[in-house]
Amino acid sequence: MTDAKAERWKPEGHPMLGVRGSVALLQCATTLILVFSGINWSQTIPLAMMQFVSACTLLAQWDKSGRDHMYVVRGCASLVRAIVVLRTSACGRVFPPWAGCDAEPWRGHENVRLPF
């Protein structure tokens, strides 16, 4: 590889963004294992999608450090993840998501939530 080609493919961002992006991809892969196993689809599918978006934004910032709008995209993905986790902690692992909340377990009966 010539010096011009090597310089063209050199990331401009901080090296830690590459590490964080790689770890975020591994986290997404772990969540996809849960999706393919059929575990809690109402939570794992949106979480895997948002983890993938976060990983892509980190890798995009690592490649070109001038992409400041990636902070906004990653922030929106984190907000969606927070909403999904809060809904799961309040309503339990209900599938499909529009089936409504089951508030009875919060009153001391059988706990179907298991969010943590």
Beta strands, then each sheet from edge to edge (+ up, - down):
end
